[in-house]
Amino acid sequence: MIRVAQSVPSWFHWNAAVPALALILSCSLPAAAQYAAGALGAATTGNSAAGQTSQLTGSVPSGPATNEVLRLTLRDAITQAVKYNLGSIESTENTQLARGERLLALSQLLPQISAELSETAQELALATLGIKKEKELAGLPAVIGPFAYSSVQANISATLFSYESIQHFRSAQTAEQASKLSYQDTLDVVTLVVGNAYLQVIADGSHVEAQEAQVQIAKALYDQAVDQLRAGTVPKIDVTRTEVQLHTEEYNLSVARNNFAIAKLTLGRAIGLPLGQQFELADQLPYSDINPPTLEDALSDAYKTRSDFRAALDSQKAAAQALAAAKGERYPVVAMTGYYGDVGETFGHSNGNFEFQGGVSVPVFTGGRIKGNMTQAEATLQQRKAESENLRGQVDYDVRSAYLNLSAAKEQVDVATRNIALANENLGRSKDRFISGVTDSVEVVQAEQSLASANDQYITSLYSHNFAKLSLARALGVARTNYQQYLGGK
């Protein structure tokens, strides 16, 4: 990698981060959050987008920091993020919530059995039953008891047939599957977020190294001007000009080092490293080209592999089943209840008793409740249909834009590479002319700035190319499983 480069201007990090984050979130949220993702272009002001950003870039620290400096590979970073990234954790719990809903729906179809054991002591005054003294039968006492008895009893209730409950269970079952797919999609998004953060650290580290070399060049040029001033071959203004350039490069180096430190904090925050843990990157991910499938094949594959699109289809199916359940409220429900028990003064002197009852319940008038449920379910179904169709278009957009970005980034790397060679040649000639006294320091400073700009373009284009490859993997729904095929790394 070329080491001589001007540090990234402070605006680069924000201008580069917003489109990257917008791409990450807009093509990655679960179906239920797609509406919020539409506000991604306004990520700086949208509360929904800010909440999603917080989840994806936040994490739960994984423990106390150690004194050693960790060597963090890309695989290590993604593996750590899968465990500790906040988005991953919350998606896992959402899957458990969906599983709980399925179990609750299933319980409505299964028998409910309970057991009771009791010991009763009682005294009964006949007056409490409305039997007055003057109306007492001959020989009947005014108070009966006290007496005691024991009982053990098993109760059972079951819904033998309920079309509504059957459809509720099917809807919950499909929703659980959609939640599992959303979890897989979240892992894909987390891979994209962490991969982007890793690439940003690499780019900022390259800027620091390049800026350090730029400071050395500026220092050498300043020393040369001072020596020539002492020899009387250049005016004082050349020394002043080269000193200003040296201080400018030192300022840019300070900015680059701060940006590098912040980028490392961002990466550590996203993957859940212990607070204050020192680390360095083990992968540099140099330029490497890939041979993606044709656009038509990629689109066909994306519709099959994108977990968020498949989750949207399952959410639509679950909504249709919920509508069927709402309509099923009009159907008869067949249910039964019963118990069997043993009651007596003691369990050694007891008698069995039982009761079983079955019946059919038919709704006659519900005051519009069923109609209201059906109206709400129908509206929800239409929302899920619109969301799945929107996501179908989003998949198409993601794949096409990823191909465009990848092609453009490749061209930018090629142009930046040629530009570096020309800028190096120009700087060498300008330095020779300055040393020979043919020109002043203005030409050398301009040539130095041109080389710094060329190197900055190369570093930026290399970052863009790697991010475009990772974005393509995300657009195809294979970022979590195939990121190493697209980026390399250990």
HUSULFEN-V200717 format. One record per backbone hydrogen bond with DSSP energy under -0.5 kcal/mol. NH is the residue of the N-H (numbers start at 1). CO is the residue of the C=O. E is the energy in kcal/mol with one decimal. If there is no record, write none. Layout:
NH,CO,E + NH,CO,E
//
This chain:
5,3,-0.8 + 5,210,-1.3 + 6,452,-1.4 + 12,9,-1.6 + 13,9,-0.7 + 14,10,-0.7 + 15,11,-2.5 + 16,12,-2.6 + 17,13,-1.8 + 18,14,-2.3 + 19,15,-0.9 + 20,16,-1.4 + 21,17,-3.1 + 22,18,-2.6 + 23,19,-2.6 + 24,20,-2.5 + 25,21,-2.7 + 26,22,-2.7 + 27,23,-1.4 + 28,25,-1.5 + 29,25,-1.3 + 33,30,-1.9 + 34,31,-1.6 + 37,33,-1.6 + 38,34,-1.1 + 38,35,-0.7 + 39,36,-1.5 + 40,37,-2.0 + 42,39,-1.5 + 43,40,-1.5 + 45,42,-2.1 + 46,42,-2.8 + 50,46,-2.2 + 51,47,-2.3 + 52,48,-2.3 + 53,49,-2.8 + 54,50,-2.3 + 55,51,-1.8 + 56,52,-2.4 + 57,53,-2.4 + 58,54,-1.2 + 60,84,-2.3 + 61,59,-0.6 + 62,272,-1.8 + 70,68,-0.7 + 70,278,-2.2 + 72,70,-0.8 + 72,280,-3.1 + 73,71,-0.7 + 77,73,-2.3 + 78,74,-2.3 + 79,75,-2.7 + 80,76,-2.5 + 81,77,-2.1 + 82,78,-2.2 + 83,79,-1.0 + 84,80,-2.2 + 85,81,-2.7 + 86,58,-2.1 + 87,55,-1.6 + 89,85,-2.3 + 90,86,-2.8 + 91,87,-2.0 + 92,88,-2.0 + 93,89,-2.0 + 94,90,-2.2 + 95,91,-1.7 + 96,92,-1.5 + 97,93,-2.3 + 98,94,-2.1 + 99,95,-2.0 + 100,96,-2.3 + 101,97,-2.0 + 102,98,-1.9 + 103,99,-2.3 + 104,100,-2.2 + 105,101,-2.2 + 106,102,-2.4 + 107,103,-1.9 + 108,104,-0.8 + 108,105,-0.7 + 109,106,-1.9 + 110,106,-0.7 + 112,157,-3.3 + 113,111,-0.6 + 114,155,-2.1 + 116,153,-3.3 + 118,151,-2.8 + 120,149,-3.0 + 122,147,-3.1 + 124,144,-3.1 + 126,124,-0.5 + 126,142,-2.3 + 128,125,-1.2 + 129,126,-1.5 + 130,127,-1.5 + 131,126,-1.9 + 132,130,-0.9 + 135,132,-1.0 + 136,133,-1.5 + 140,137,-2.1 + 141,139,-0.5 + 144,124,-3.5 + 145,143,-0.5 + 146,122,-0.6 + 147,122,-2.7 + 149,120,-2.2 + 150,344,-3.6 + 151,118,-2.4 + 152,342,-1.9 + 153,116,-2.7 + 154,340,-2.9 + 155,114,-3.2 + 156,338,-2.7 + 157,112,-1.8 + 158,336,-2.5 + 160,158,-0.8 + 160,334,-1.7 + 161,334,-2.0 + 164,328,-0.6 + 166,162,-2.2 + 167,163,-2.2 + 168,164,-2.3 + 169,165,-2.2 + 170,166,-2.2 + 171,167,-2.5 + 172,168,-2.5 + 173,169,-2.5 + 174,170,-2.3 + 175,171,-2.4 + 176,172,-2.0 + 177,173,-1.7 + 178,174,-2.2 + 179,175,-2.1 + 180,176,-2.1 + 181,177,-2.1 + 182,178,-2.3 + 183,179,-1.9 + 184,180,-2.0 + 185,181,-2.3 + 186,182,-2.3 + 187,183,-2.0 + 188,184,-1.6 + 189,185,-2.3 + 190,186,-3.0 + 191,187,-2.1 + 192,188,-1.7 + 193,189,-2.8 + 194,190,-2.9 + 195,191,-2.6 + 196,192,-2.4 + 197,193,-2.3 + 198,194,-2.7 + 199,195,-2.5 + 200,196,-2.2 + 201,197,-1.8 + 202,198,-2.0 + 203,199,-2.6 + 204,200,-2.8 + 205,201,-2.6 + 206,202,-2.2 + 207,203,-2.1 + 208,204,-2.0 + 209,205,-2.3 + 210,206,-2.7 + 211,207,-2.6 + 212,208,-2.3 + 213,209,-1.9 + 214,210,-2.0 + 215,211,-2.3 + 216,212,-1.9 + 217,213,-2.2 + 218,214,-2.4 + 219,215,-2.6 + 220,216,-2.4 + 221,217,-2.4 + 222,218,-2.3 + 223,219,-2.8 + 224,220,-2.3 + 225,221,-2.2 + 226,222,-2.4 + 227,223,-2.4 + 228,224,-2.2 + 229,225,-2.3 + 230,226,-2.3 + 231,227,-1.7 + 232,228,-0.6 + 232,229,-0.9 + 233,228,-2.7 + 234,228,-0.8 + 238,235,-1.0 + 239,235,-0.8 + 240,236,-2.3 + 241,237,-2.7 + 242,238,-2.2 + 243,239,-2.2 + 244,240,-2.4 + 245,241,-2.0 + 246,242,-2.0 + 247,243,-2.4 + 248,244,-2.2 + 249,245,-2.3 + 250,246,-2.2 + 251,247,-2.2 + 252,248,-2.4 + 253,249,-2.1 + 254,250,-1.8 + 255,251,-2.1 + 256,252,-2.6 + 257,253,-2.5 + 258,254,-1.9 + 259,255,-2.6 + 260,256,-2.2 + 261,257,-2.2 + 262,258,-2.5 + 263,259,-2.3 + 264,260,-1.9 + 265,261,-2.0 + 266,262,-2.4 + 267,263,-2.1 + 268,264,-2.7 + 269,265,-2.4 + 270,266,-1.9 + 271,267,-1.6 + 272,268,-0.9 + 273,268,-2.1 + 277,274,-2.2 + 280,70,-2.9 + 282,72,-2.4 + 283,72,-0.6 + 292,290,-0.6 + 298,294,-2.7 + 299,295,-2.4 + 300,296,-2.1 + 301,297,-2.6 + 302,298,-2.5 + 303,299,-1.7 + 304,300,-0.7 + 304,301,-0.7 + 305,301,-2.2 + 306,302,-2.7 + 307,305,-0.6 + 310,306,-2.0 + 311,307,-2.5 + 312,308,-1.9 + 313,309,-2.0 + 314,310,-2.1 + 315,311,-2.4 + 316,312,-2.1 + 317,313,-2.1 + 318,314,-2.7 + 319,315,-2.0 + 320,316,-1.9 + 321,317,-2.0 + 322,318,-2.0 + 323,319,-1.9 + 324,320,-1.9 + 325,321,-1.9 + 326,322,-2.1 + 327,323,-2.3 + 328,324,-1.9 + 329,326,-1.1 + 330,327,-1.6 + 331,328,-1.4 + 333,361,-2.4 + 334,161,-2.3 + 335,333,-0.5 + 335,359,-2.2 + 336,158,-2.5 + 337,357,-2.9 + 338,156,-2.1 + 339,355,-2.8 + 340,154,-2.1 + 341,353,-3.6 + 342,152,-2.8 + 343,351,-2.7 + 344,150,-2.4 + 345,349,-0.9 + 346,349,-0.8 + 349,346,-0.9 + 351,343,-2.9 + 353,341,-2.5 + 355,339,-2.5 + 357,337,-3.6 + 359,335,-2.5 + 361,333,-2.7 + 369,366,-1.2 + 372,368,-2.4 + 373,369,-2.4 + 374,370,-2.5 + 375,371,-2.3 + 376,372,-2.3 + 377,373,-2.5 + 378,374,-2.4 + 379,375,-2.0 + 380,376,-2.3 + 381,377,-2.3 + 382,378,-2.1 + 383,379,-1.9 + 384,380,-2.5 + 385,381,-2.3 + 386,382,-2.2 + 387,383,-2.6 + 388,384,-2.4 + 389,385,-2.2 + 390,386,-2.4 + 391,387,-2.5 + 392,388,-1.8 + 393,389,-1.9 + 394,390,-2.1 + 395,391,-2.6 + 396,392,-1.8 + 397,393,-2.5 + 398,394,-3.1 + 399,395,-2.4 + 400,396,-2.2 + 401,397,-3.0 + 402,398,-2.1 + 403,399,-2.0 + 404,400,-2.1 + 405,401,-2.8 + 406,402,-2.4 + 407,403,-2.2 + 408,404,-2.5 + 409,405,-2.7 + 410,406,-2.0 + 411,407,-1.9 + 412,408,-2.3 + 413,409,-2.2 + 414,410,-2.0 + 415,411,-2.6 + 416,412,-2.7 + 417,413,-2.2 + 418,414,-1.9 + 419,415,-2.4 + 420,416,-1.9 + 421,417,-1.5 + 422,418,-1.8 + 423,419,-2.6 + 424,420,-2.6 + 425,421,-2.0 + 426,422,-2.5 + 427,423,-2.4 + 428,424,-2.3 + 429,425,-1.9 + 430,426,-2.2 + 431,427,-2.4 + 432,428,-2.0 + 433,429,-2.3 + 434,430,-2.2 + 435,431,-2.7 + 436,432,-1.9 + 437,434,-1.1 + 438,433,-2.4 + 439,433,-1.1 + 443,440,-0.6 + 444,440,-0.7 + 445,441,-2.9 + 446,442,-2.4 + 447,443,-2.2 + 448,444,-2.6 + 449,445,-2.5 + 450,446,-2.1 + 451,447,-2.1 + 452,448,-2.2 + 453,449,-2.5 + 454,450,-2.2 + 455,451,-2.6 + 456,452,-2.4 + 457,453,-2.4 + 458,454,-1.9 + 459,455,-2.5 + 460,456,-2.4 + 461,457,-2.7 + 462,458,-2.4 + 463,459,-2.1 + 464,460,-2.5 + 465,461,-2.4 + 466,462,-2.3 + 467,463,-2.7 + 468,464,-2.3 + 469,465,-1.9 + 470,466,-2.2 + 471,467,-2.6 + 472,468,-2.0 + 473,469,-1.9 + 474,470,-2.0 + 475,471,-2.8 + 476,472,-1.8 + 477,474,-1.2 + 478,473,-2.8 + 479,473,-0.6 + 482,478,-3.0 + 483,479,-1.0 + 485,482,-0.7 + 486,482,-1.1 + 487,483,-2.6 + 488,484,-1.8
//
